[in-house]
């Protein structure tokens, strides 16, 4: 499970960041483990889950089309295995360089005034990069976040290597009964996860991290103890979602 150290690190990150309108890019380091300095390869499928480097990420955006929309907030938590405090918690507002539509603000509460003076995506991505090295990317419906990151990187001419990813929604589809609710709030309720700051990048990343930890326990109970086995479960969950929703 994600232990008290994670909660302490997240609380410190939230206090350091301050209200959304006041924060820019902030890091909080959970313990002494050093983040990779080189562009290490993604973990191999043989990696035991107990030592898996994972980075849980969430983006808030101007809309839902990665081809046209922009990131307005970005948070990431990197940790090794489900039983450790995170190596780092990263949380930032991002200046999208375009007006934020009212319909998007109605969801996440971020306005043009709040992102004025925030780093652009290029600066935010450079700070995110160390958290992605040598890790698997995790998120709820993570395909959207990964598509947004890739699109933004192309837009600002940053090199982008699409990291391997695990979706908590797909894992839940594989590991839970067929009638289980798979939305973030439904999974949080099932696993007793308190969701604080819904539709904020850090709040959703924290919730996804706790849900991921609960799903890892389910996977290990089903004797899926390596990254390869977990990826196979996610692929099965993807197929089940296609059958369920078309």
C-alpha positions, 0 to 999 in steps of 0.5 A, spaced: 500 500 500 502 507 499 504 508 506 504 515 510 510 517 507 506 518 501 501 522 504 506 527 508 509 528 501 503 530 498 501 534 504 507 538 504 507 539 496 500 542 497 502 546 502 508 549 498 504 550 492 499 554 495 492 556 492 492 554 484 492 561 482 498 563 486 502 556 484 507 555 479 512 549 478 513 546 485 517 539 487 517 536 493 521 530 494 519 524 499 525 521 501 533 520 499 532 516 493 535 520 487 531 521 480 535 518 474 539 523 471 540 520 464 535 518 459 534 511 462 530 505 458 523 504 460 523 498 465 523 491 462 517 486 462 521 482 467 521 488 472 517 485 479 512 490 481 515 490 488 520 495 485 517 498 479 518 505 477 512 508 476 510 515 474 502 517 476 500 523 471 494 527 470 493 533 466 488 539 466 487 542 459 483 547 455 479 541 452 478 534 450 482 534 443 489 533 443 490 536 436 488 543 438 487 543 446 493 545 450 495 543 457 493 548 463 496 544 469 500 538 470 502 534 476 506 527 477 508 523 482 514 518 481 515 512 486 518 505 486 513 500 488 506 500 492 510 500 499 514 507 498 513 514 499 514 518 492 521 520 490 518 526 488 511 530 487 511 535 481 505 540 480 504 546 476 500 550 472 501 551 465 500 557 460 497 554 454 498 560 450 491 561 448 484 563 452 481 557 456 474 556 454 469 557 459 466 550 459 473 548 461 474 552 466 467 550 469 470 543 470 477 544 473 476 552 475 483 554 472 482 561 468 486 565 464 488 570 470 491 564 474 495 561 468 498 568 467 506 568 469 506 560 469 511 556 465 509 554 458 509 547 456 516 547 454 519 549 461 514 544 465 516 538 460 523 539 462 521 539 469 517 533 468 522 529 464 526 526 470 520 523 473 519 519 466 526 516 465 526 509 467 518 509 469 512 506 466 507 512 466 500 511 470 494 514 470 486 514 469 484 513 462 492 515 461 491 515 453 488 522 453 494 524 458 499 521 454 496 524 447 496 531 450 503 530 452 506 528 446 502 533 442 504 539 446 511 536 445 511 536 438 508 543 438 514 546 442 519 541 438 521 537 444 523 530 443 518 525 445 519 518 447 512 515 448 513 511 455 510 505 456 503 506 460 498 503 464 491 505 465 488 504 472 481 504 468 483 498 464 486 494 470 480 495 473 476 492 468 480 486 468 481 485 475 474 487 478 467 484 476 464 485 469 459 490 472 463 494 477 463 502 475 470 504 472 470 512 473 475 515 478 470 516 483 467 509 483 474 506 483 475 511 489 469 509 493 470 501 492 477 502 494 476 507 500 480 512 497 478 519 499 478 524 493 480 531 494 481 536 489 477 533 484 479 535 477 485 538 479 491 535 476 495 534 483 488 531 486 486 527 480 494 524 480 493 522 488 487 519 487 489 515 481 496 513 485 492 510 491 487 506 486 493 504 482 496 501 489 489 498 490 489 494 483 497 492 484 494 488 491 489 485 486 494 483 481 499 480 486 493 476 489 492 474 482 499 472 481 501 477 476 507 480 479 511 483 474 510 489 469 509 484 463 504 480 467 500 487 469 501 489 462 497 483 459 492 484 464 491 492 462 491 489 455 485 484 457 482 490 460 482 494 454 479 488 450 473 488 455 472 495 455 471 495 447 466 489 448 463 493 454 462 500 450 464 498 443 
